[in-house]
Amino acid sequence: MNNGVAKHSAQQQALAQTAEWVQQVIVKYNICPFARAEVERQSIRYSVCSEQAMEHVLTALLNEWQWLDAHPETETTLVILDKGFAEFAEYLDLLDFANELLVVEGYEGVYQIASFHPNYQFADSELDDAANFTNRSPYPVLHILREASLEQALANYSDPESIPERNIEFARRKGAPFFADILKKIKT
């Protein structure tokens, strides 16, 4: 197998596993109450970025915002980082720079970035707290949301502030091993 085919195959695997995670966790357990409609409409774009240097990922992110500008039929993009940013602290640094780039490039108020990572850990939580699984994914992911659509969805949702609390309660009730098992099955 040549290098190009192997790279394509690894990217396809990352894409498929992330899409399965969206179905098996985010939609199935209603972690995001707005995801099901977008999955059914097929308006979610999955984009794999194999870059490992922060500046290259930021360039890919800028390109993705521009792509979304040109494709209003696509509601959201999950940028999957299949090769780098396995360390959560390094990923958080990337997220900080991505949010700064959002402002610098004039996309603040247009797009928003939600974060998911295999080792996601909320501030002031223990690593093994099941609540962290509400943001744990098979790969590091920068999820680009259209801010106008998000505001509209939240305006039409009764008590949107309760969503994170409900998710944390659900995750803790199910337990960390429950979610760890799902992620393990997705990754194999």
VMD Tcl script that draws the C-alpha trace (Angstrom):
set ca {
  {0.00 0.00 0.00}
  {1.50 3.33 -0.97}
  {1.69 6.29 1.40}
  {-1.14 8.24 -0.26}
  {-3.55 5.31 -0.03}
  {-2.60 4.67 3.60}
  {-3.12 8.35 4.45}
  {-6.50 8.38 2.71}
  {-7.50 5.18 4.49}
  {-6.52 6.61 7.91}
  {-8.48 9.79 7.19}
  {-11.51 7.78 6.07}
  {-11.31 5.78 9.29}
  {-11.17 8.96 11.41}
  {-14.11 10.38 9.51}
  {-16.18 7.19 9.85}
  {-15.40 6.80 13.56}
  {-16.29 10.42 14.28}
  {-19.56 10.13 12.37}
  {-20.33 6.95 14.32}
  {-19.60 8.79 17.59}
  {-22.03 11.53 16.57}
  {-24.69 8.86 15.97}
  {-23.90 6.56 18.92}
  {-23.33 9.23 21.59}
  {-24.37 12.73 20.59}
  {-27.63 11.83 18.81}
  {-28.56 8.57 20.54}
  {-28.25 10.05 24.03}
  {-29.42 13.52 23.00}
  {-26.20 15.17 24.22}
  {-26.95 17.92 21.68}
  {-30.70 18.22 21.16}
  {-30.12 19.94 17.81}
  {-27.83 17.30 16.26}
  {-30.46 14.77 15.16}
  {-32.11 17.20 12.73}
  {-28.78 18.05 11.12}
  {-27.78 14.39 10.84}
  {-31.12 13.62 9.18}
  {-30.75 16.61 6.83}
  {-27.18 15.49 6.08}
  {-26.01 19.05 6.71}
  {-22.96 18.12 8.79}
  {-19.58 18.28 7.10}
  {-16.79 16.07 8.41}
  {-13.34 17.36 7.49}
  {-10.17 15.52 8.45}
  {-7.07 17.61 9.07}
  {-3.90 15.53 9.37}
  {-1.67 18.54 10.01}
  {0.31 18.48 13.24}
  {1.71 22.02 13.29}
  {-0.58 24.54 14.92}
  {-0.21 27.13 12.15}
  {-1.24 24.57 9.53}
  {-4.32 23.56 11.52}
  {-5.25 27.22 11.91}
  {-4.93 27.68 8.15}
  {-7.15 24.65 7.61}
  {-9.67 26.11 10.04}
  {-9.69 29.45 8.19}
  {-10.19 27.55 4.92}
  {-13.11 25.72 6.50}
  {-14.78 28.98 7.58}
  {-14.40 30.24 4.01}
  {-15.84 26.97 2.70}
  {-18.85 27.36 5.00}
  {-19.29 30.95 3.77}
  {-19.66 29.57 0.24}
  {-21.91 26.64 1.26}
  {-24.83 27.90 3.37}
  {-26.61 24.56 2.95}
  {-24.00 23.02 5.28}
  {-24.99 23.77 8.84}
  {-21.87 22.77 10.70}
  {-18.42 21.25 10.29}
  {-16.48 18.90 12.52}
  {-12.77 19.38 11.86}
  {-11.20 16.09 12.95}
  {-7.54 16.21 13.96}
  {-6.47 12.64 13.26}
  {-2.69 13.05 13.69}
  {-1.92 15.67 16.28}
  {-3.01 17.33 19.49}
  {-3.41 14.11 21.48}
  {-2.30 15.96 24.61}
  {-5.29 17.84 26.00}
  {-3.20 20.85 27.12}
  {-1.76 21.22 23.60}
  {-5.29 20.97 22.18}
  {-6.49 23.71 24.56}
  {-3.67 25.94 23.32}
  {-4.82 25.29 19.75}
  {-8.41 26.10 20.76}
  {-7.28 29.42 22.27}
  {-5.43 30.36 19.08}
  {-8.41 29.24 16.96}
  {-10.72 31.52 18.93}
  {-8.25 34.39 18.53}
  {-8.11 33.73 14.78}
  {-11.90 33.81 14.68}
  {-11.77 37.39 15.98}
  {-8.80 38.51 13.85}
  {-10.37 37.18 10.64}
  {-13.73 38.85 11.34}
  {-15.64 35.65 12.04}
  {-16.58 36.45 15.64}
  {-20.37 36.40 15.77}
  {-20.49 34.37 12.55}
  {-19.00 31.10 13.76}
  {-18.34 29.56 17.14}
  {-16.05 26.68 18.03}
  {-17.14 23.85 20.30}
  {-14.44 21.52 21.57}
  {-14.23 17.76 21.85}
  {-11.21 15.62 22.72}
  {-10.53 12.00 23.76}
  {-9.11 13.27 27.08}
  {-11.50 16.16 27.63}
  {-11.57 17.32 31.21}
  {-13.71 20.12 32.56}
  {-11.94 22.59 34.84}
  {-12.30 21.61 38.49}
  {-13.26 18.03 37.63}
  {-11.41 14.79 38.18}
  {-10.07 13.02 35.09}
  {-12.34 10.02 35.68}
  {-15.50 12.12 36.22}
  {-18.15 10.73 33.87}
  {-19.26 14.30 33.10}
  {-16.13 14.72 30.96}
  {-17.57 12.19 28.50}
  {-20.12 14.76 27.32}
  {-17.16 16.30 25.46}
  {-15.01 13.23 24.80}
  {-14.69 12.10 21.22}
  {-12.64 9.51 19.33}
  {-10.27 12.23 18.02}
  {-9.61 15.87 18.85}
  {-12.37 17.85 17.12}
  {-12.96 21.54 16.49}
  {-16.69 21.82 15.87}
  {-17.64 24.90 13.88}
  {-21.15 26.14 14.54}
  {-23.01 28.88 12.71}
  {-23.76 31.39 15.45}
  {-27.03 32.65 13.90}
  {-28.36 29.08 13.65}
  {-27.28 28.35 17.20}
  {-29.02 31.46 18.51}
  {-32.20 30.53 16.62}
  {-32.13 26.95 17.91}
  {-31.59 28.10 21.49}
  {-34.40 30.66 21.21}
  {-36.78 27.88 20.20}
  {-35.67 25.52 22.97}
  {-37.25 25.68 26.38}
  {-34.62 26.21 29.09}
  {-31.42 25.87 27.01}
  {-29.31 26.60 30.09}
  {-30.33 23.19 31.42}
  {-28.71 21.26 28.54}
  {-25.19 21.02 30.07}
  {-26.59 20.23 33.52}
  {-28.87 17.53 32.08}
  {-25.95 16.03 30.14}
  {-23.68 15.98 33.19}
  {-26.39 14.35 35.29}
  {-27.04 11.75 32.59}
  {-23.32 11.00 32.15}
  {-22.79 10.57 35.87}
  {-25.83 8.31 36.12}
  {-24.49 6.10 33.29}
  {-20.90 6.22 34.59}
  {-17.52 6.66 32.96}
  {-17.09 2.95 32.07}
  {-20.32 3.07 30.03}
  {-19.00 5.86 27.80}
  {-15.42 4.57 27.74}
  {-16.77 1.29 26.38}
  {-18.69 3.04 23.60}
  {-15.60 5.02 22.56}
  {-13.45 1.89 22.69}
  {-15.90 0.02 20.40}
  {-15.98 2.94 17.97}
  {-12.18 3.06 17.79}
  {-11.75 -0.69 17.11}
}
mol new
graphics top color blue
foreach p $ca { graphics top sphere $p radius 0.5 }
foreach p [lrange $ca 0 end-1] q [lrange $ca 1 end] { graphics top cylinder $p $q radius 0.2 }
display resetview
